[in-house]
Amino acid sequence: MTHPLHSLSQSLGGIAVAAVLVSVPSVLPAADAGFSADQITFFENRVRPILAERCQGCHGASKHENGLRLDSREAVIKGSDYGKVVEPGKPSASKLIHAVQAKPGVEKMPRKGELLTAAQIADLEKWITAGLPWPIEAAPAAVAHGRADPTQHWAFQPVKKPMVPVVQGAIQNPVDAFIQKNLAAAGMDFAPVAPPAVLCRRLHLTITGLQPSYAEVQAFEKSAKNGLPAAVDALVTDLLSRPSYGERWGRYWLDIARYSDTEGYTAGGRDNRFPHAYTYRNWVVQSLNDDMPYDKFVMSQLAADRMLPEEELVQVSTGKSSVSKPAKDLRNLAALGFLTVNDRFLGDRVLQNDDRIDVIGRGLLGLTVGCARCHDHKYDPIPSKDYYALYSVLSSCDLAPEDNLPIIDQPRNEAAVAEFQKAVAKVDEERAAFRKEVFDDMRKPDRMREYLVFANSHLKAEDGAFRGAAGKASLRDRVAAKWRDFLNRFAFGDQPHPAMLVWRELANVPADQFAAQSQAVLAKLTAPQAPLNREVAAAFKAKPAPKTFDDLVMTYAEVFLKHLTPEPFGDAQKDSLRTLLQSGLSPMSVPVDGVENFFTRKDRERTTKFDNQVKSLEITSPGAPLRAMAVFDRAKPVDTRIMIRGNPGRPGEVAPRAYLTFFGGEKFTNGSGRLELAQRIASKENPLTARVIVNRVWMMHFGKPLVSQPSDFGVQTLKPVQAELLDWLAATFMEEGWSLKKLHRLILTSRAYQQSCEVSPAKAEKDAENDLISRQNRQRLDYEAMRDNLLNVSGTLNAAQSAGRAIPLDATEADSWRSVYLLVDRYEQPTVPAMFDFANPDSHSPQRFVTTVPQQALFLMNSPFMAQRANRLAKQLPVSGSSPDAETIRDLYRRVLLREPTLAELGMAQQFLGDAESLQHNPAFLWKYGTTKMGRDAKGQLTLTDWQPFKDLNRANKRNAWSHTGKIPDPVWHYAYWSPSGGHAGADDVGVTLRWTAPSDATIRIDGKLNRPSEKGNGVRAWIVSDRQGVVKDIAVGAKQILPVDVPALTVKAGEVLSFVVGSEGSTDSDSYIWAPQIYVGNELLTDAARDLCGKDGWPIDGREHPQTPLAQLGQVLIMSNEFMFVD
């Protein structure tokens, strides 16, 4: 059978369907032989350090054992004298991976030193999977200029505002003059202005990410008739004022900030979610809507805490700030998420700081500073010392503790707040109870004896063996270790404590001599002038001399516990014992709150559960306070030493906190230096900051940046064709208060932006890559815009909701929220967003690289999500009568494509709906249930009249019984019912009846057995009756009898109704029966009456999906069309 979608894709010639099936070349350039900039950065930051530090000593330029070099991509691919060591794209088949994993049969690598960590091996596997990304060693700029002089590099020059060119032709603002100048020089002009309807949709999508309604398009078209520039200006003003602007452009910034709601891989069962990352996301959205000046926007994300008044900073950094009516500045602490929502790399501070340097360098400055981690930057003027100067800045900061993040706002729902606090208090009580449990366990006499005996017998054990033995003895190894230290110092030290003298004398006495020697030792040590502590002496005198070492230890345990008091005794001997037990070497000195220092792995797993419970409450409870993922300066800043080749174990010279040397290199003296760093980056004197953000904004509006590498303005990146335009925009941007909304307006009201996407043969030849901006670029909707518009057009999106917590994509309420509010999980990213080029949150993403892969087309055609959107869309459409008419089709086009269908499209759509209706026969698995009256005609043949459908389906206890009223017996219908496990015959002339309608002409076979299990009564009678052919089966089944009720071959016509009837044989006594007919065509089962039980909606209750209506099918074709999926 031809699929309706395929049928329509052939018939609707005016619409290009299945957008992603069409090969659309990316408008975004890739770096270095097909590798993206992100892949090259990953290699430089994560792979090159491994190769340089752990591999190239034996496999480099000067030494290449077994003929293997690992210092160039070509050498890696070539392999060793014995063959290939790497299979690009196949890490599991690569000998290099086998070697670093120390697999059997392969020589382990590196030969010397520790093996690579699991994280390092994972990086190598990722590198090989990607095809061995490696930068081209001679960059174009370096080749062209010998070795490019950074002092002459275009991006490192001060931003100077060029004169606006005087040009001929229609221009609407200075942007056009710069572009027209270059077009004219090439003998070209702007493309025609896009039609108002196209321009209206383009503006809505580029500013808000949501397409307009049909009414909004019509209103714009009407306004444009009175002057397009004024209409555009008014629409831009309106759209920039909508909250959806910040949501759309906030998502772009979150790509740059590698935003995620999780920290990545974690160990020990710890919940990896960031409960408060959403406050950063919300801050970004709100800041953009407020048109916060970009310089302040940047500074807040680096040093919002340092921008607070000093007294407020002290309060929030110590967790003492109470928030009732928070000031905006305090809410700005959420901006620090820019530094803190990164992967935590299992607590590896080196990798954390490296990631933060990368996002500052590439995200804000357009510089690959991270490439200077292991060596001076290969191309740009960034020595390793600059990298570590920034590293020193970040090392001089600490993340606010998870349990003490500063509160920046409180929910307004007091009842929810109270409920949250109550729930957290309950978890805290359970946590405190567990601590007390551990605390008390240490103080039980028997447990103390076990610890002391173990510690005494393992005084000389190595730490690893000690821990293992303690675990086997069911002891907490850290408590045992503390007792060991206690004994070594106070019993066996050079100056033993008077309380421990008995222990010292008897600890090493053999067991068979212990009883004899203990009496003599005690007699000596308890003498009046002996130095033994009086309290210990009294305890031993009060008992017979200990016969075993265990007896001695138990006496000590009793003495110790007796003197563990919170207050001094006022007695020198007693207080001496108390002071001994309160010393730092005694585990008894640790208070209840400090017992976590003694926790084992199992203990920590239990406390992790408490942490996870609180975290879950903070994530889900509407009463949880809003907290900022803040950082604060350390009391004493740290100047880090350079790590030679990126190895923390090879320290070099100190790198004081400072800015990049080439750009001034000012030393930072104010705390960590974050505020000074922020001020330098957000300065008008900085040649990069404004250029970088202007280029990013231009890229989002035109689908292509002015500077080819949005996050790399270094010397490898060639001067852009539109360099004067870039500088004029950057200078104007700063002059106008760093206002992003003014920048948007300037670009969007230009003639250049308003061009159509039409391309003439001449332009295709002269400006193939559209570097001269001779037309607008057609862009495919990114994942978020695609999803949001699908939700919007199908009526489920609530665009008014905002600033919520992170919502999982599979959550019930997700379909009402915009994509920017969905949970971003860097460890388990959902498949569909990644399939559609969603930004990888593992690192900074400078741009989305558009791909065309089969999975995208399969999703659009076959996914439940798309089917649900189409079904909901169809339900919104007005349908007069039993089937859609021309007006329904028109309304569908207006909702999806924002226009009227052409006459040809209307005719083809009507034909499609008719064809789809004819293809969509009634399924063979539909049954109806009820009763009929049985009679006889003049010839004595059975007749069925008075069909009464059952109205009640009793699903209690999975009984699934159909009956007239739900009452069995019923005053009128007696015991008449039917269920998959059987039924009960009706009384008198009433027959319990199943009806089945033939979906098409066919020869069928009917199988089944009728079982009358009770031995009481006189049995039942069954018939199979065709409304066209009459009785085709008549069989009586007696008490306690099972008989087949089958028809080997029966030819039926489409629409023919078969009734399966069971009646009594005069008496209904015990007339329950089991009968579930099965209908076959050949050997193919069409339907099983038991399996295919239908509910009140006439559809099987087993959850199988209803087929799409023809109108929903037509809707799905339109929402997956190029016209919907692309922006002209």
Residue, then its C-alpha position, 0 to 999 in steps of 0.5 A: m500500500t502506498h504511504p499517504l505521505h509518499s503519495l502527497s509528496q508526489s502529488l503536491g508539486g507546489i511544496a517541497v516535502a521532507a526537508v532534510l531529505v534534500s541535500v542542503p550544503s552547510v553554509l558554515p565552513a569547517a576547519d582543517a581538512g574537514f574537521s570542525a573548529d570544536q574538533i581541533t580545539f578538542f585535539e589541542n586541549r585534550v589529546r595533544p597534551i597526552l601525546a606530548e607528555r606520555c608518547q612522543g618521548c619514545h615516538g617523536a621526531s628524534k626517537h621513534e621506536n619500532g618506526l612509530r611516530l605520534d607527532s603528526r596525523e600522517a605518521v599516526i595513520k602510517g603506523s609502525d614497522y609492524g603495521k597500523v596502530v590506529e583505525p580512524g573511526k574505530p577505536s575498538a579496532s585500534k592497537l593504540i587503544h589496546a596498548v594504553q588499556a594494557k590488554p592481554g597480547v599487546e605491550k602496555m603503553p606507556r612502558k614507564g610510569e603510570l598507565l593513562t587514566a580512564a578519562q585520558i583513554a576516553d579522550l583518545e577514543k573520542w579523537i579516533t572516533a572523530g577521524l583523528p582531528w589534527p590542525i593543518e601545520a601551516a595555516p594560510a595566513a602564516v604561509a602567505h606572510g612567512r610567519a604572520d606578524p601579530t602586530q599587523h594582524w587585522a583583529f588585533q588593531p584598535v577598533k576605529k570607525p571608518m567613514v561611511p562610503v558614498v555610493q549609488g543605489a538604494i540604501q536604508n542605513p550605513v550598513d548598506a553603504f559598505i556592502q553596496k560599495n563591494l557589490a558595485a566593485a564586482g558589478m553586482d547589486f542587492a537582490p530584490v527585497a523579499p516579499p512582505a510575507v516572507l520578510c515578516r516570517r523571517l523577522h519573527l523567526t530571527i528575533t523570537g524564534l517563533q513564526p507569526s500567525y497568519a493574521e500577523v502576516q496579513a497585518f504586516e502586508k497591509s502596513a507595508k503597503n504604506g511604506l516597507p521601511a516604516a513597517v519593518d521598523a515598527l515590527v522590529t520594535d514590537l518583536l524586540s520588546r517581547p519576552s520571546y526575544g530573550e528566550r531565542w537569543g538567550r539560547y544562542w548565548l548558552d551555546i557559547a557558555r556550554y550551558s548544562d543542567t548536569e555536571g557530566y559523569t559522576a561517581g559513587g551514585r551522586d546525582n549529577r544534576f545542577p539544581h540551580a543552573y537554571t538561574y543562570r539560564n534565566w538570568v541570561v534570558q532576562s538580561l537580554n530582554d532588559d537590554m543589559p549593556y553587553d559590557k556589563f553582561v560580560m563583566s557580570q558573568l566573570a565578576a558579579d560578586r566583585m561588583l557588589p558593595e563590599e558589605e553585601l559581598v561579605q554576607v553572600s560569600t559567607g552564606k549569611s545574606s537573607v533575601s526578602k526583596p533582592a536587589k538586581d545586583l544580588r540577582n546578578l550573582a546568577a551570572l557567575g554560572f558562566l564560570t560554573v555550569n561546566d563539566r566538573f571532570l570528577g573534581d579535577r581542578v586542572l581540567q575545570n580551569d582549562d575549560r573556563i579559560d577556553v570559554i573566556g578565551r574563545g567565547l568572549l575574546g575569540l582567542t584559542v588561549g587554551c592552545a597555550r596550555c602545554h606550549d606557547h601558542k603555535y600561531d598567536p602571541i599567547p605564551s604559556k605564561d599567559y595561559y597560566a596567568l589566567y589559570s592563577v586568576l581562576s585558582s584564586c577562586d572557589l566555588a560556593p559550596e553546594d549546600n551554601l550557595p547564595i540565595i538570590d530570591q525566594p518563592r512567593n508561595e509561602a505554603a510551598v516554602a514551608e513544605f520545602q523546608k519541612a521536607v529538607a528538615k526531615v532529610d537533615e534529621e535522617r542525616a543527623a541520626f545516621r551521624k549519631e548512629v556512627f558516633d554511638d557505634m564508636r563508643k560501644p564497649d565491644r566495638m571500642r574493644e574490637y578497634l583497640v585490639f585490631a589497632n594493636s595487632h596492625l601497628k606496623a601494617e602498610d596503609g593499603a593492607f591496613r585498610g583491607a584488613a579493617g574492612k574484612a573485620s567490619l571496622r571503619d578503617r579511619v577509626a582504626a587508623k586513628w586508634r593505631d596513631f593513638l597507641n603508637r604515641f601514647a602507649f608505645g611512644d618515647q614518653p607514654h601517657p601514665a594511663m597507658l602503662v599497663w597496655r604498654e607492659l602487656a600488649n605484646v605478652p604471648a597469650d599462654q603467659f598473659a594470665a601469669q604476667s598480668q598479675a605481676v605487672l598490675a601489682k607493680l603498676t598499682a603500687p602507691q607510688a607507681p606512675l599509673n593513672r589513679e583511675v586506671a589503677a582503680a579500674f584494674k584493682a576492682k577486678p581480678a587480674p585480666k587473663t587475656f589481652d581482650d580482658l585488658v582491652m575491655t577494662y580500658a574501654e570501660v575506663f575510656l567511656k567513663h571519662l568521655t564527659p563534655e565538662p572537666f571533672g575538677d580532678a587532676q587524675k580524671d581530667s588527665l584521662r579526659t584530656l588524653l581522649q580529647s587529644g587530636l590523635s584520639p577518635m573519641s575527640v571527634p564530635v558528632d558532626g565530624v564523624e564524616n571524616f571516618f566514613t567508609r565508602k558504604d557510609r558515603e553512599r548512604t550520605t550521598k542518598f541524603d544529598n541526592q534527596v535534598k538536591s531532588l527537592e531543590i530541583t522539583s519543589p516550588g518552595a525551594p529558594l533560588r540560588a546562584m552557582a557563584v564563585f568567590d575569591r579566596a582570602k589569599p590569591v594563588d599564583t600558579r606555576i607553569m605546568i610544563r607540557g601541561n603536566p601538574g607534576r612538572p612545575g615551572e616558573v610562577a605565572p602571576r595573575a595578569y592579562l594577556t601580554f600582547f594586549g598589555g599584560e597588566k598585573f592583577t592585584n585586586g583579589s583573584g583579579r577576576l574583576e580586573l580581567a572582566q574590565r579589560i575584556a569589556s573595555k572599549e580599548n579591547p580590539l576583540t570583544a566588540r568585534v567578536i559579539v558583532n560577528r556573532v549577531w551578524m551570523m545569526h541574522f544572515g546564517k553566515p559570519l563576517v569572520s569565518q571562525p566566530s571563536d578564533f580571531g587569531v592570526q590564522t583567520l584571514k581578514p574578512v571581506q567586509a572588514e570595514l563593515l565589521d569595524w563600523l558596526a563594532a565602533t557604533f555598537m560601543e558608541e551606543g552603549w553596547s546595546l544589543k537591541k540597537l545592534h539588531r535594529l541596525i542590521l534588521t532595518s538594512r536593505a542587505y538584510q531584507q534581500s530575497c534569497e534569489v540567486s541569479p546565474a551571474k551572482a552564483e558565479k561571481d559571489a558563490e559563497n555570498d561573501l559580498i552579501s549579494r543576497q540573503n542566505r536560506q537557513r534551516l530552522d535549528y532544533e529549538a526553533m523547529r520544535d518550538n514552532l511545531l509545538n506552537v502550530s499544533g497548539t500545545l506551546n504556552a509561549a507565556q510561561s518563562a523562567g522555569r526550572a529545567i524540564p526533561l524532554d520526556a516530561t508530561e509538561a514539556d510540550s507546553w514549554r519552549s526548548v530553551y527551558l528543557l533540561v540539558d544533560r551533558y552526560e545523557q543527552p537525548t538523541v533527537p536534539a543531538m541528531f538535529d545539531f544541538a550544541n554539545p554542552d561539553s565545551h564552548s560551541p561557536q556555531r551550529f554546523v548544519t548536517t543532513v542525515p537520514q535519521q532526521a528524515l526518519f524522525l520527521m516522517n515516523s516519530p510519535f512526536m511528529a504524529q502527535r503534532a499533526n494529530r493535534l493540529a488537525k483537531q484544531l481545524p474547523v471541519s463542517g460535515s463528516s469530512p474536511d472541505a476546501e475551507t479546512i484545507r485553507d485554514l491548515y495552510r494559513r496555520v502552517l505556511l502562513r498563506e492561502p493555497t494555490l488553486a492547484e494545491l487546493g485541488m491536489a490536497q482535496q484529491f489526497l484527502g480522498d485517496a487517503e480516506s479510501l486507503q484507510h479501511n476499517p481495521a480488521f481488529l474492531w469488534k462490537y458487543g451487545t445483544t440481539k433478539m433471535g427469531r425465525d422467519a417463514k422458512g424457519q431460518l434464524t433471524l436477528t433483530d433489535w441490536q442493542p449495543f452494550k453500554d458498560l465496560n467493567r474494567a475492575n480487576k482486569r475483568n473487562a466485562w461488557s454488559h448493558t448496565g454493569k449489574i450482573p445479574d440485571p433485572v431486565w438483562h439477567y446474566a447477559y455479558w461478554s468478556p475476553s474470557g467468556g460470557h453468559a447466554g441471555a434469557d429467553d430469546v436474547g442472544v449475547t452477540l459479537r459483531w465483526t465487519a469485513p474490511s475488504d473482500a476476502t475468503i476467511r477462515i473462522d476458528g475457535k472452541l466453545n466451552r460450556p464448563s459447568e455440568k449443571g443446566n442443559g447447555v447453550r447454542a451458538w450461531i455465526v450469522s452473516d447479514r448477507q448470507g444468513v446462518v453459516k454455523d449452528i451448533a449446540v454445546g451441552a453441559k461440560q462440553i467443548l466443541p469447535v466452532d469453525v468455518p473452513a472457508l467463507t467468502v465475504k464482501a467489504g462491509e459484510v457483518l458477521s454476528f457471533v451469537v450465544g443463546s440459552e437452550g430454554s434454561t439459563d442455569s449455569d450458562s457461562y461459556i468460553w468462546a473467543p473467535q479467531i478470523y484468518v485469511g490464509n495463515e494470517l491471523l486478522t483478529d482474535a476476539a480475546r486479544d482485540l477487546c475494544g473499549k467504549d471508543g471502539w478501539p482496542i484497549d491494549g494501547r495500540e495507536h489509532p491511525q492518523t486521519p487523512l487531515a492529520q496526514l496532510g498536516q504532517v506533510l506541511i509541517m515537514s515541508n521545506e517551506f516550514m522547515f526553512v527560512d527564506 
